[in-house]
């Protein structure tokens, strides 16, 4: 046999083996499609979950073990939901997910733009790869919204008014710093005290006066923002309870957007004011002060020395909200000074739609406790369990929100980045455009208002269709009446009676 013929035979065999190997790899990468073609018909729910969808759409697929993320794929019998992870009879929560890790946890690999941030922004010694991409992901959003739905339907007006002060004017990277904390202390009351105490301990008298004066000024503005939330919350509860104004057809989305837009304009003005103070303090830091701050790593509680906060608190008898503002200023100055634009732009999945009592359910157990870790799994766990209690039509109402809000969330990211970019001009010795910041704030509020409208009307529709058995199951998920809400809250401070919310009527369509 000639050498040329041997080479041709060898080449033929090699090509055949390559084709067989490629077919094998493809078959392994597409097990669900292959099994479908082999005659293993999926359950009817897999087809139902992709009704009206197209090939490649992401959906939430209902299984006996709960909701799982799935992709709609073409099969011989029609479009069908293929779980993104093999379930093997178990939900994806049971595969590789450990206690204390919730659905809003991303993978450990962050997007390139975050991996390339400065070392002082990256958590030292590890941390969790939180990102904006993860915050707006379908899975994180669905379970967070579902958690809010559970809180709203089983809660009260008072519970819905509860909100941490840190959710106001949050353009300074503090939330990102909490979420990536390498020590896992980001959602512990010690976290804010530790970072604020370290900042206050190095400032001179003039710098401290800037914070004191600003805290006193902000107190009135913070109260105003808290009370402006109440008519929105009242209107949402009226819609939920079927107590809309006589003759009205329900909530008016444009009125809700306008109202939220005005509220966020004031929020942006407060952020601008806060950034001017931060810029003044940053420009006045001494070499020694900068050296201390450089040793405090962004996102690593363990790198911050323990301090005696009693030495740095405002005098006894100071209004509580002034104290809150003072601590907020000190902690957010550090996260802004040591952070980045991406940290400022970042928001956690529960940042929007904050009118439904989720923070009451999540944070109330930590109230009054000095060292208490709020479970980051709570939102995802209860959100998933809420979805499991719903029938197919009710679940579809929830999953439909994800498609409806996608463009709104993208707009929020864009606006937050624009506001944060403008405010960071103060850090480099420049000045931001106040009118631009406030205009962006109005745009931000309109986006948030539209989200809140979608959430509240959907929750109300679901609540109207719940059976007595479903309602009882949801009450058990909430843990009954373990924590009874006050009539209303000024952030987390209880009020003895709910303020008048007469202006809530303007958020509804006028009587016909």
Secondary structure, 3 states (H helix, E strand, C coil): CCHHHHHHHHHHHHHHHHHHHHHHHHHHHCHHHHHHHCCCCCCHHHHHCCCCCCCCCEEEEEECCEEEEEEEEEECCEEEEEECCCCCCCCHHHCCCCCCCCCCCCCCCCCHHHHCCCCCCCCCCCCCCCCHHHHCCHHHHHHHHHHHHHHHHHCCHHHHHCCCHHHCCCCCCHHHHHHCCCCCCCCEHHHHHHHHHHHHHHCCHHHHHHHHHHHHHHHHHHHHHHHHHHHHHHHHHHHHHCCCCCCCCCECHHHHHHHHHHHHHHHHHHHHHHHHHHHHHHHHCCHHHHHHHHHCCCCCHHHCCCCCHHHCCCCCCCCHHHHHHHHHHHHHHHHHHCCCHHHHHCCCHHHCCCCCCHHHHHHHHHCCCCCCECCCCHHHHHHHHHHHHCCHHHHHHHHHHHHHHHHHHHHHHHHHHHHHHHHHHHCCCCCCCHHHHHHHHHHHHHHHHHHHHHHHHHHHHHHHCCCHHHHHHHHHHHCCCCCCCCCEEECCEEECCCCCCHHHHHHECCCC
